[in-house]
Amino acid sequence: MRFTNYCLVALISFLIIAPPKVHAITDQKSATISATATVPSTAATTGDTTAPSNPILVRPEDGTITGDNRSEFVWRSSTDPNGNTVTYTLYLNGVATYLGISNLGNSASTGYTARIDGQEIKLHPTVSLLDGVYDWYVTASDPSGNTSRSASWHLTVDTVAPPLTLTDLDDYHNPVITEGSNFDITGPKDIGFRVRSDPFVEIQITLSPSSELLYLNSITNADGFAYLYQHLSPGVYTVTIVGVDRAANTSVFPDFTLTVTQAAITISLPTTPGSTPTQVISLPYTPISLASLPATISNIQTRLSLPYLIIGLLAISIILLLIIISKRRYNLILLDSNFSALDHGTVYHSNQRPRPLTFHLPSTIYNLRSPDHGRLYIPHLGRYSTFTVRLDKVTYIFSMSTNRKLYTVVLG
């Protein structure tokens, strides 16, 4: 009985000194999950070790070269498995450049404004980027400090127009050109334009005579050179040269004119007794115009032997003229990777046309020498032609697909 009384007293004392505890929910993670159905949590979640999903870059695309120094950066928004607010940081060349970008709505800070467009975050710089190459990526972070990262893309900002220099114009080397300059050239002939700029710049040359518009186009090589050519008949041509780099920056060269005049050969007739002083005949450089000789030649009064002498001289002159023209005739120009004329090589040509029966024509061999300046005349060179160029250590094989009067081939 006494023991029972002691136990009862002890139990009453314990209840008075230590009342029963009421357990409350302290698991913030559970509370956060139940509350984020409509409003994301902006506070750290206890025990949260899961990072948001990786941001996915959208544009500017990897490797973009642009002249816009305030290009918009766009990426797909991340999701947080615990429903927490996600903030983004955009890095340029490893430096956190744009911070505090939210996925809840529009945000702004020093140097940028950002907005949500559907599932995309669009950041627009308000301060121009310097020209250069940028490695950029985006990180996504939750309030617990868990961070994920996007892939790295490259962006080149170039706002400077490319330099543009005409180093060679036909026989003119480093010509001094200002707006309205004129250059006299004897023709008809192939006129060469050698242009220097930055590597891989598109060079556009427009020649605008009164009868037609001629348009030339080429890309500079790794050294910044482009060689363009055009066959020009006698006339006056206005030349416009434009350079466009990969960032779409444009440079315009001063317009100038080319005056192409008809070449001529002068023949002096010998003096005979009783004749007037020495007669001079100017023959146009092309055999087409030989019929337009001065009418006064037929009126020369002299002995019977003089007409035969004149006819003989004219025949010799015509033969020499035809020989000169045939030697200058060419329909193939071979250049190396630096757009310089090849000074040696062997060319094998085969002109194969579709026929009902299988038929192979033998190849014709042409030896390219230094005096040829990379130029050859190959008969029947056209769309069905196949030719091989053999150099010291390498062989090139080409097949034509179109008919042209003149082909230029760059080996490299």
LUMMAR-87660 format. One line per field, with one value per residue (C-alpha): x, y, z; residue in three letters; residue number from 1. Coordinates in nm, 4 decimals. Layout:
<vexdos>
c1	c(X / ...)
c2	c(Y / ...)
c3	c(Z / ...)
residu	c(ALA / ...)
num	c(NUM / ...)
</vexdos>
This chain:
<vexdos>
c1	c(0.0000 / 0.2795 / 0.4585 / 0.1453 / 0.1103 / 0.4717 / 0.4102 / 0.0973 / 0.2753 / 0.5647 / 0.3293 / 0.1422 / 0.4737 / 0.5973 / 0.2783 / 0.3017 / 0.6729 / 0.6779 / 0.3416 / 0.2766 / 0.4439 / 0.2341 / 0.4197 / 0.3960 / 0.4942 / 0.8471 / 0.9277 / 0.9520 / 1.0013 / 0.6583 / 0.5021 / 0.6687 / 0.5457 / 0.1889 / 0.2031 / 0.3730 / 0.0778 / 0.0202 / 0.3108 / 0.6785 / 0.8761 / 1.1472 / 1.2988 / 1.5516 / 1.3997 / 1.5362 / 1.7178 / 1.6911 / 1.9895 / 1.8328 / 1.9281 / 1.6884 / 1.6920 / 1.9642 / 1.8839 / 1.8731 / 2.0331 / 1.8303 / 2.0117 / 2.2355 / 2.3267 / 2.6652 / 2.9330 / 2.7262 / 2.9198 / 2.7237 / 2.7632 / 2.4949 / 2.6741 / 2.3480 / 2.2357 / 1.9465 / 2.0317 / 1.7539 / 1.7284 / 1.4534 / 1.3504 / 1.4424 / 1.2079 / 1.2781 / 1.1605 / 1.0732 / 0.8818 / 1.1309 / 1.1978 / 1.4797 / 1.7218 / 1.9647 / 2.3129 / 2.4591 / 2.8363 / 3.0520 / 3.4015 / 3.3685 / 3.2586 / 2.9130 / 2.7972 / 2.4166 / 2.2886 / 1.9539 / 1.7470 / 1.4154 / 1.1837 / 0.8783 / 0.8482 / 1.0306 / 1.3607 / 1.6174 / 1.9540 / 2.2714 / 2.3344 / 2.0278 / 1.6520 / 1.4918 / 1.1397 / 0.9536 / 0.8062 / 0.6270 / 0.8917 / 1.1789 / 1.3788 / 1.4897 / 1.7699 / 1.8496 / 2.1757 / 2.1360 / 2.5121 / 2.6965 / 2.9390 / 3.2942 / 3.4079 / 3.5551 / 3.4847 / 3.2619 / 3.2073 / 2.8630 / 2.6498 / 2.3675 / 2.3363 / 2.0079 / 2.0018 / 1.7383 / 1.7253 / 1.9136 / 2.2142 / 2.1723 / 2.2955 / 2.2807 / 2.4512 / 2.3740 / 2.6053 / 2.8671 / 2.8182 / 3.0414 / 2.9518 / 3.1674 / 3.0815 / 3.2316 / 3.1108 / 3.4081 / 3.3741 / 3.6466 / 3.9383 / 3.9275 / 4.2281 / 4.2729 / 4.6335 / 4.6385 / 4.4274 / 4.5387 / 4.8947 / 4.8548 / 5.0171 / 4.8939 / 4.6989 / 4.6065 / 4.2286 / 3.9965 / 3.6334 / 3.6093 / 3.9593 / 4.0009 / 4.2361 / 4.3092 / 4.3510 / 4.4095 / 4.1735 / 3.9664 / 4.1177 / 4.0693 / 4.0951 / 4.2188 / 4.1210 / 4.3283 / 4.1563 / 4.2866 / 4.0707 / 4.0191 / 4.0063 / 3.6810 / 3.5232 / 3.2815 / 3.4050 / 3.1449 / 3.2503 / 2.9962 / 3.0907 / 2.8184 / 2.8740 / 2.5960 / 2.4943 / 2.4906 / 2.5647 / 2.8555 / 2.8710 / 3.1724 / 3.1778 / 3.4472 / 3.5565 / 3.8987 / 4.1288 / 4.2906 / 4.5486 / 4.2769 / 4.3225 / 4.0681 / 4.1407 / 3.8532 / 3.8637 / 3.6343 / 3.6736 / 3.6011 / 3.5302 / 3.6185 / 3.4070 / 3.3838 / 3.3002 / 3.2111 / 3.3568 / 3.2023 / 3.3754 / 3.2012 / 3.3308 / 3.0941 / 3.2330 / 3.0679 / 2.9117 / 2.7425 / 2.9615 / 3.0050 / 3.2862 / 3.2506 / 3.5517 / 3.5527 / 3.3931 / 3.6264 / 3.6127 / 3.7942 / 3.8328 / 3.9074 / 4.0299 / 4.0704 / 4.4277 / 4.5809 / 4.8848 / 5.0588 / 5.2107 / 5.4391 / 5.4362 / 5.7736 / 5.8445 / 5.8682 / 5.9922 / 5.7290 / 5.5020 / 5.3956 / 5.5781 / 5.5495 / 5.1899 / 5.0810 / 4.8046 / 4.6542 / 4.4927 / 4.2530 / 4.3801 / 4.1041 / 4.0720 / 3.7001 / 3.7855 / 4.0337 / 3.7707 / 3.7592 / 4.0985 / 4.1364 / 3.9877 / 4.2847 / 4.5049 / 4.3271 / 4.3925 / 4.7718 / 4.9181 / 5.2469 / 5.4095 / 5.2484 / 5.4732 / 5.3561 / 5.0070 / 5.1639 / 5.4062 / 5.1212 / 4.9178 / 5.2180 / 5.2805 / 4.9153 / 4.9139 / 5.2247 / 5.0751 / 4.7509 / 4.9397 / 5.1510 / 4.8387 / 4.6617 / 4.9671 / 4.9805 / 4.6094 / 4.6239 / 4.9089 / 4.7128 / 4.3981 / 4.3096 / 4.0013 / 4.1491 / 4.3272 / 4.4937 / 4.5700 / 4.7177 / 4.5615 / 4.7069 / 4.5362 / 4.8725 / 4.9230 / 5.0710 / 5.4111 / 5.4349 / 5.2275 / 5.0796 / 4.7141 / 4.5355 / 4.2031 / 3.9271 / 3.6065 / 3.3425 / 2.9934 / 2.6956 / 2.6672 / 2.4426 / 2.7477 / 3.0243 / 3.2985 / 3.6146 / 3.8181 / 4.1927 / 4.3264 / 4.5244 / 4.8334 / 4.9208 / 5.2355 / 5.2017 / 5.5112 / 5.6054 / 5.5600 / 5.1978 / 5.1098 / 4.8696 / 4.6752 / 4.5994 / 4.3796 / 4.2119 / 3.9902 / 3.6383 / 3.6527 / 3.2911 / 3.0331 / 3.1239 / 3.4973 / 3.7129 / 4.0687 / 4.3504 / 4.6148 / 4.9331 / 5.1852 / 5.5030 / 5.3402 / 4.9661 / 4.7114 / 4.3741 / 4.0835 / 3.7965 / 3.4698 / 3.2846 / 2.9111 / 2.8398 / 2.9526 / 3.1601 / 3.3964 / 3.6546 / 3.7152 / 3.9235 / 4.0305 / 4.1870 / 4.3896 / 4.4178)
c2	c(0.0000 / 0.2399 / 0.1593 / 0.2304 / 0.5723 / 0.6553 / 0.5685 / 0.7792 / 1.0815 / 1.0419 / 1.0257 / 1.3424 / 1.5294 / 1.4263 / 1.5492 / 1.8820 / 1.9367 / 1.8015 / 1.8481 / 1.6501 / 1.7979 / 1.9012 / 1.8062 / 2.0660 / 2.0188 / 2.1520 / 1.9808 / 2.2862 / 2.0642 / 1.9092 / 2.2465 / 2.3906 / 2.1117 / 2.1578 / 2.5348 / 2.5604 / 2.4511 / 2.8187 / 3.0216 / 2.9101 / 2.9266 / 3.1883 / 3.0515 / 2.7717 / 2.4252 / 2.2118 / 1.9092 / 2.0274 / 1.8975 / 1.8725 / 2.1395 / 2.2855 / 2.1356 / 2.2570 / 2.5725 / 2.5062 / 2.7740 / 2.8937 / 3.1893 / 3.3393 / 3.0006 / 2.8488 / 3.0020 / 3.3094 / 3.6054 / 3.9293 / 4.3027 / 4.3575 / 4.4378 / 4.4120 / 4.0708 / 3.9196 / 3.6090 / 3.3502 / 3.0207 / 2.7831 / 2.8207 / 2.5581 / 2.3769 / 2.3063 / 1.9662 / 2.1302 / 2.4153 / 2.6787 / 3.0060 / 2.9782 / 3.2605 / 3.2686 / 3.4065 / 3.4590 / 3.4211 / 3.5787 / 3.4306 / 3.2818 / 3.6095 / 3.6399 / 3.9356 / 3.9361 / 3.8278 / 3.8012 / 3.7001 / 3.5587 / 3.2984 / 3.4598 / 3.7683 / 4.0627 / 4.1581 / 4.4295 / 4.5251 / 4.7010 / 4.6357 / 4.4289 / 4.3797 / 4.0345 / 3.9068 / 3.5774 / 3.4737 / 3.1421 / 2.8864 / 3.1167 / 3.3744 / 3.6623 / 3.8905 / 4.2104 / 4.3935 / 4.7666 / 4.8270 / 4.7441 / 4.4534 / 4.5123 / 4.3505 / 4.0085 / 3.6377 / 3.5360 / 3.1976 / 3.2212 / 2.9951 / 3.0222 / 2.8797 / 2.8164 / 2.8282 / 2.7664 / 2.9321 / 2.6357 / 2.7098 / 2.4131 / 2.5106 / 2.3618 / 2.4842 / 2.4985 / 2.4084 / 2.6640 / 2.8417 / 3.0837 / 3.4281 / 3.6703 / 4.0410 / 4.2356 / 4.5871 / 4.7022 / 4.7103 / 4.5114 / 4.6948 / 4.7064 / 4.7630 / 4.7115 / 4.5939 / 4.5148 / 4.6351 / 4.4747 / 4.6095 / 4.8733 / 4.7678 / 4.9369 / 5.1990 / 5.5203 / 5.5422 / 5.8211 / 5.8792 / 5.9303 / 5.8035 / 5.6696 / 5.4022 / 5.3505 / 4.9905 / 4.8517 / 4.5700 / 4.3706 / 4.1509 / 3.9834 / 4.2459 / 4.1190 / 4.2677 / 4.1633 / 4.2741 / 4.2551 / 4.2491 / 4.0382 / 3.6588 / 3.5134 / 3.8434 / 3.8379 / 4.0670 / 4.1982 / 4.3890 / 4.5526 / 4.6895 / 4.9017 / 4.9854 / 5.1413 / 4.8104 / 4.5570 / 4.5016 / 4.2732 / 4.1242 / 3.9458 / 3.7699 / 3.5918 / 3.5147 / 3.6176 / 3.3336 / 3.2811 / 3.5495 / 3.8003 / 3.8031 / 3.7536 / 3.7509 / 3.8357 / 3.8752 / 3.9730 / 3.9879 / 4.3468 / 4.4757 / 4.8335 / 5.0830 / 5.2832 / 5.0943 / 5.2260 / 4.9955 / 4.9499 / 4.7249 / 4.6173 / 4.3975 / 4.2178 / 4.0239 / 3.7372 / 3.9798 / 4.1609 / 4.4696 / 4.6388 / 4.8443 / 5.0315 / 5.1190 / 5.4538 / 5.4203 / 5.4603 / 5.4081 / 5.1855 / 5.3063 / 5.0086 / 5.1169 / 4.9080 / 4.7902 / 4.8419 / 4.7360 / 5.0043 / 4.9085 / 5.1533 / 5.1181 / 5.1662 / 5.4808 / 5.4290 / 5.6663 / 5.9228 / 5.8344 / 6.0507 / 6.0202 / 5.6958 / 5.5762 / 5.4446 / 5.1859 / 5.1133 / 4.7701 / 4.6947 / 4.4272 / 4.1822 / 4.0185 / 4.1062 / 4.4671 / 4.3986 / 4.4806 / 4.8420 / 4.9439 / 5.3097 / 5.3675 / 5.5844 / 5.2751 / 5.1750 / 5.5197 / 5.5133 / 5.5851 / 5.4045 / 5.1459 / 4.8083 / 4.6253 / 4.8366 / 4.6775 / 4.3357 / 4.4592 / 4.6050 / 4.2861 / 4.0795 / 4.2990 / 4.2830 / 3.9047 / 3.8745 / 4.1147 / 3.9202 / 3.5921 / 3.7438 / 3.8919 / 3.5568 / 3.3871 / 3.6464 / 3.6142 / 3.2338 / 3.2437 / 3.4804 / 3.2692 / 3.0675 / 2.9257 / 2.7839 / 2.9630 / 2.7551 / 2.9244 / 2.7929 / 2.8352 / 3.1868 / 3.2835 / 3.3013 / 3.1536 / 2.8026 / 2.8054 / 2.4330 / 2.1186 / 1.8676 / 1.8728 / 1.5706 / 1.6509 / 1.4164 / 1.5446 / 1.2781 / 1.3295 / 1.1002 / 0.8525 / 0.5510 / 0.3243 / 0.3289 / 0.5372 / 0.6813 / 0.9551 / 0.9557 / 1.2181 / 1.5108 / 1.6215 / 1.9883 / 2.1040 / 2.4183 / 2.6395 / 2.9520 / 3.1884 / 3.0659 / 3.2410 / 2.9603 / 2.9978 / 2.7259 / 2.6856 / 2.3441 / 2.2721 / 2.1433 / 2.2353 / 2.2233 / 2.0668 / 1.7083 / 1.7595 / 1.5845 / 1.6941 / 1.6036 / 1.8431 / 1.6686 / 1.8624 / 1.7408 / 1.5740 / 1.5913 / 1.5234 / 1.6975 / 1.5595 / 1.7838 / 1.7288 / 2.0189 / 2.0708 / 2.3859 / 2.5462 / 2.8626 / 3.0565 / 3.0760 / 2.8526 / 2.9501 / 2.6706 / 2.7324 / 2.4373 / 2.4159)
c3	c(0.0000 / 0.0887 / -0.2406 / -0.4372 / -0.2748 / -0.3621 / -0.7300 / -0.7476 / -0.6003 / -0.8454 / -1.1459 / -1.0403 / -0.9919 / -1.3386 / -1.5051 / -1.3261 / -1.4017 / -1.7624 / -1.9376 / -2.2551 / -2.5746 / -2.8762 / -3.1997 / -3.4862 / -3.8536 / -3.8999 / -4.2335 / -4.4582 / -4.7585 / -4.7201 / -4.6536 / -4.9606 / -5.1845 / -5.0683 / -5.1178 / -5.4605 / -5.6648 / -5.7393 / -5.5918 / -5.6146 / -5.2962 / -5.2769 / -4.9546 / -4.9210 / -4.8819 / -4.6010 / -4.7389 / -5.1037 / -5.2977 / -5.6435 / -5.8976 / -6.1575 / -6.5053 / -6.7420 / -6.9425 / -7.3183 / -7.5379 / -7.8375 / -7.9989 / -8.1161 / -8.2577 / -8.1905 / -8.4168 / -8.5076 / -8.6500 / -8.6259 / -8.6594 / -8.3907 / -8.0645 / -7.8693 / -7.9882 / -7.7929 / -7.5852 / -7.5659 / -7.3746 / -7.2612 / -6.8967 / -6.6378 / -6.3995 / -6.0308 / -5.8953 / -5.5603 / -5.7202 / -5.6064 / -5.7841 / -6.0382 / -6.1156 / -6.4058 / -6.4621 / -6.8096 / -6.8411 / -7.1121 / -7.1418 / -6.7921 / -6.6281 / -6.4697 / -6.6784 / -6.6377 / -6.2921 / -6.1130 / -6.4156 / -6.2864 / -6.4361 / -6.2722 / -6.4922 / -6.6427 / -6.4787 / -6.5293 / -6.3897 / -6.4893 / -6.8566 / -6.9489 / -6.9542 / -6.9589 / -7.0241 / -7.0420 / -7.3765 / -7.3301 / -7.2371 / -7.3332 / -7.1411 / -7.3651 / -7.2472 / -7.4341 / -7.3499 / -7.2940 / -7.3130 / -7.6376 / -7.6334 / -7.7508 / -8.0750 / -8.0147 / -7.9682 / -7.6767 / -7.5127 / -7.3467 / -7.1291 / -6.8700 / -6.5168 / -6.3307 / -5.9465 / -5.6780 / -5.3300 / -5.1784 / -5.3972 / -5.6317 / -5.9773 / -6.3267 / -6.6413 / -7.0134 / -7.2989 / -7.4090 / -7.7412 / -7.9296 / -8.0589 / -8.2607 / -8.2552 / -8.5456 / -8.6184 / -8.8283 / -9.2078 / -9.3889 / -9.5546 / -9.9325 / -10.1616 / -10.5363 / -10.5632 / -10.9378 / -11.2289 / -11.5562 / -11.6002 / -11.3269 / -10.9977 / -10.6771 / -10.8732 / -10.6941 / -10.7230 / -10.6184 / -10.7037 / -11.0808 / -11.1717 / -11.5266 / -11.6610 / -12.0329 / -12.1481 / -12.4960 / -12.5867 / -12.6333 / -12.3625 / -12.0253 / -11.7527 / -11.4148 / -11.0768 / -10.7742 / -10.4511 / -10.0960 / -9.7812 / -9.4685 / -9.5120 / -9.6431 / -9.7469 / -10.0405 / -10.3181 / -10.5636 / -10.8763 / -11.1055 / -11.4496 / -11.6031 / -11.9694 / -12.1752 / -12.3355 / -12.0510 / -11.6815 / -11.5876 / -11.2389 / -11.0819 / -10.7462 / -10.5446 / -10.1861 / -10.0562 / -9.9562 / -9.6138 / -9.7020 / -9.7887 / -10.1701 / -10.4473 / -10.8198 / -11.0556 / -11.4330 / -11.7176 / -12.0953 / -12.2013 / -12.5490 / -12.6447 / -12.4525 / -12.1312 / -11.8118 / -11.4664 / -11.2004 / -10.8532 / -10.5963 / -10.2740 / -9.9894 / -9.7480 / -9.4499 / -9.2628 / -9.0130 / -9.3062 / -9.2634 / -9.6011 / -9.7554 / -10.0852 / -10.3009 / -10.4866 / -10.8305 / -11.1294 / -11.5055 / -11.7527 / -12.1099 / -12.3347 / -12.6789 / -12.9930 / -13.0474 / -13.3943 / -13.5992 / -13.8076 / -14.1468 / -14.3335 / -14.7125 / -14.8907 / -15.0941 / -15.4713 / -15.7430 / -15.8296 / -15.5353 / -15.2467 / -14.9110 / -14.7186 / -14.6738 / -14.3307 / -14.2847 / -13.9413 / -13.9167 / -13.6306 / -13.3974 / -13.4973 / -13.8431 / -13.8469 / -13.9304 / -14.2102 / -14.4739 / -14.3583 / -14.5020 / -14.6034 / -14.9489 / -15.0500 / -15.0876 / -15.4079 / -15.5570 / -15.5311 / -15.8761 / -15.9383 / -16.1600 / -16.2292 / -15.9793 / -15.6812 / -15.6492 / -15.6319 / -15.3695 / -15.1659 / -15.1993 / -15.0926 / -14.7890 / -14.6912 / -14.7244 / -14.5077 / -14.2528 / -14.2381 / -14.1902 / -13.9110 / -13.7556 / -13.7592 / -13.6062 / -13.3283 / -13.2613 / -13.2579 / -13.0065 / -12.7833 / -12.8087 / -12.4987 / -12.3304 / -12.0059 / -11.7206 / -11.4471 / -11.1127 / -10.7898 / -10.4426 / -10.4217 / -10.7503 / -10.9267 / -11.2733 / -11.2903 / -11.4567 / -11.5365 / -11.5629 / -11.8068 / -11.9128 / -12.0613 / -12.2327 / -12.3429 / -12.5063 / -12.4452 / -12.5867 / -12.5202 / -12.8103 / -12.8750 / -12.8693 / -12.6128 / -12.7672 / -12.6113 / -12.7692 / -12.7086 / -12.4713 / -12.6086 / -12.4131 / -12.3551 / -12.1766 / -11.9680 / -11.9662 / -11.7761 / -12.0779 / -12.1073 / -11.7773 / -11.6909 / -12.0171 / -12.2710 / -12.5740 / -12.5815 / -12.8846 / -12.8168 / -12.4492 / -12.3300 / -12.1024 / -12.1954 / -12.1477 / -11.8923 / -11.8348 / -11.5983 / -11.4633 / -11.3514 / -11.1416 / -10.9727 / -10.6706 / -10.7254 / -10.9996 / -11.0432 / -11.2498 / -11.3619 / -11.5485 / -11.7078 / -11.6587 / -11.8603 / -12.1848 / -12.1554 / -12.3744 / -12.0967 / -11.7959 / -11.4928 / -11.2580 / -10.9160 / -10.7869 / -10.4137)
residu	c(MET / ARG / PHE / THR / ASN / TYR / CYS / LEU / VAL / ALA / LEU / ILE / SER / PHE / LEU / ILE / ILE / ALA / PRO / PRO / LYS / VAL / HIS / ALA / ILE / THR / ASP / GLN / LYS / SER / ALA / THR / ILE / SER / ALA / THR / ALA / THR / VAL / PRO / SER / THR / ALA / ALA / THR / THR / GLY / ASP / THR / THR / ALA / PRO / SER / ASN / PRO / ILE / LEU / VAL / ARG / PRO / GLU / ASP / GLY / THR / ILE / THR / GLY / ASP / ASN / ARG / SER / GLU / PHE / VAL / TRP / ARG / SER / SER / THR / ASP / PRO / ASN / GLY / ASN / THR / VAL / THR / TYR / THR / LEU / TYR / LEU / ASN / GLY / VAL / ALA / THR / TYR / LEU / GLY / ILE / SER / ASN / LEU / GLY / ASN / SER / ALA / SER / THR / GLY / TYR / THR / ALA / ARG / ILE / ASP / GLY / GLN / GLU / ILE / LYS / LEU / HIS / PRO / THR / VAL / SER / LEU / LEU / ASP / GLY / VAL / TYR / ASP / TRP / TYR / VAL / THR / ALA / SER / ASP / PRO / SER / GLY / ASN / THR / SER / ARG / SER / ALA / SER / TRP / HIS / LEU / THR / VAL / ASP / THR / VAL / ALA / PRO / PRO / LEU / THR / LEU / THR / ASP / LEU / ASP / ASP / TYR / HIS / ASN / PRO / VAL / ILE / THR / GLU / GLY / SER / ASN / PHE / ASP / ILE / THR / GLY / PRO / LYS / ASP / ILE / GLY / PHE / ARG / VAL / ARG / SER / ASP / PRO / PHE / VAL / GLU / ILE / GLN / ILE / THR / LEU / SER / PRO / SER / SER / GLU / LEU / LEU / TYR / LEU / ASN / SER / ILE / THR / ASN / ALA / ASP / GLY / PHE / ALA / TYR / LEU / TYR / GLN / HIS / LEU / SER / PRO / GLY / VAL / TYR / THR / VAL / THR / ILE / VAL / GLY / VAL / ASP / ARG / ALA / ALA / ASN / THR / SER / VAL / PHE / PRO / ASP / PHE / THR / LEU / THR / VAL / THR / GLN / ALA / ALA / ILE / THR / ILE / SER / LEU / PRO / THR / THR / PRO / GLY / SER / THR / PRO / THR / GLN / VAL / ILE / SER / LEU / PRO / TYR / THR / PRO / ILE / SER / LEU / ALA / SER / LEU / PRO / ALA / THR / ILE / SER / ASN / ILE / GLN / THR / ARG / LEU / SER / LEU / PRO / TYR / LEU / ILE / ILE / GLY / LEU / LEU / ALA / ILE / SER / ILE / ILE / LEU / LEU / LEU / ILE / ILE / ILE / SER / LYS / ARG / ARG / TYR / ASN / LEU / ILE / LEU / LEU / ASP / SER / ASN / PHE / SER / ALA / LEU / ASP / HIS / GLY / THR / VAL / TYR / HIS / SER / ASN / GLN / ARG / PRO / ARG / PRO / LEU / THR / PHE / HIS / LEU / PRO / SER / THR / ILE / TYR / ASN / LEU / ARG / SER / PRO / ASP / HIS / GLY / ARG / LEU / TYR / ILE / PRO / HIS / LEU / GLY / ARG / TYR / SER / THR / PHE / THR / VAL / ARG / LEU / ASP / LYS / VAL / THR / TYR / ILE / PHE / SER / MET / SER / THR / ASN / ARG / LYS / LEU / TYR / THR / VAL / VAL / LEU / GLY)
num	c(1 / 2 / 3 / 4 / 5 / 6 / 7 / 8 / 9 / 10 / 11 / 12 / 13 / 14 / 15 / 16 / 17 / 18 / 19 / 20 / 21 / 22 / 23 / 24 / 25 / 26 / 27 / 28 / 29 / 30 / 31 / 32 / 33 / 34 / 35 / 36 / 37 / 38 / 39 / 40 / 41 / 42 / 43 / 44 / 45 / 46 / 47 / 48 / 49 / 50 / 51 / 52 / 53 / 54 / 55 / 56 / 57 / 58 / 59 / 60 / 61 / 62 / 63 / 64 / 65 / 66 / 67 / 68 / 69 / 70 / 71 / 72 / 73 / 74 / 75 / 76 / 77 / 78 / 79 / 80 / 81 / 82 / 83 / 84 / 85 / 86 / 87 / 88 / 89 / 90 / 91 / 92 / 93 / 94 / 95 / 96 / 97 / 98 / 99 / 100 / 101 / 102 / 103 / 104 / 105 / 106 / 107 / 108 / 109 / 110 / 111 / 112 / 113 / 114 / 115 / 116 / 117 / 118 / 119 / 120 / 121 / 122 / 123 / 124 / 125 / 126 / 127 / 128 / 129 / 130 / 131 / 132 / 133 / 134 / 135 / 136 / 137 / 138 / 139 / 140 / 141 / 142 / 143 / 144 / 145 / 146 / 147 / 148 / 149 / 150 / 151 / 152 / 153 / 154 / 155 / 156 / 157 / 158 / 159 / 160 / 161 / 162 / 163 / 164 / 165 / 166 / 167 / 168 / 169 / 170 / 171 / 172 / 173 / 174 / 175 / 176 / 177 / 178 / 179 / 180 / 181 / 182 / 183 / 184 / 185 / 186 / 187 / 188 / 189 / 190 / 191 / 192 / 193 / 194 / 195 / 196 / 197 / 198 / 199 / 200 / 201 / 202 / 203 / 204 / 205 / 206 / 207 / 208 / 209 / 210 / 211 / 212 / 213 / 214 / 215 / 216 / 217 / 218 / 219 / 220 / 221 / 222 / 223 / 224 / 225 / 226 / 227 / 228 / 229 / 230 / 231 / 232 / 233 / 234 / 235 / 236 / 237 / 238 / 239 / 240 / 241 / 242 / 243 / 244 / 245 / 246 / 247 / 248 / 249 / 250 / 251 / 252 / 253 / 254 / 255 / 256 / 257 / 258 / 259 / 260 / 261 / 262 / 263 / 264 / 265 / 266 / 267 / 268 / 269 / 270 / 271 / 272 / 273 / 274 / 275 / 276 / 277 / 278 / 279 / 280 / 281 / 282 / 283 / 284 / 285 / 286 / 287 / 288 / 289 / 290 / 291 / 292 / 293 / 294 / 295 / 296 / 297 / 298 / 299 / 300 / 301 / 302 / 303 / 304 / 305 / 306 / 307 / 308 / 309 / 310 / 311 / 312 / 313 / 314 / 315 / 316 / 317 / 318 / 319 / 320 / 321 / 322 / 323 / 324 / 325 / 326 / 327 / 328 / 329 / 330 / 331 / 332 / 333 / 334 / 335 / 336 / 337 / 338 / 339 / 340 / 341 / 342 / 343 / 344 / 345 / 346 / 347 / 348 / 349 / 350 / 351 / 352 / 353 / 354 / 355 / 356 / 357 / 358 / 359 / 360 / 361 / 362 / 363 / 364 / 365 / 366 / 367 / 368 / 369 / 370 / 371 / 372 / 373 / 374 / 375 / 376 / 377 / 378 / 379 / 380 / 381 / 382 / 383 / 384 / 385 / 386 / 387 / 388 / 389 / 390 / 391 / 392 / 393 / 394 / 395 / 396 / 397 / 398 / 399 / 400 / 401 / 402 / 403 / 404 / 405 / 406 / 407 / 408 / 409 / 410 / 411 / 412)
</vexdos>
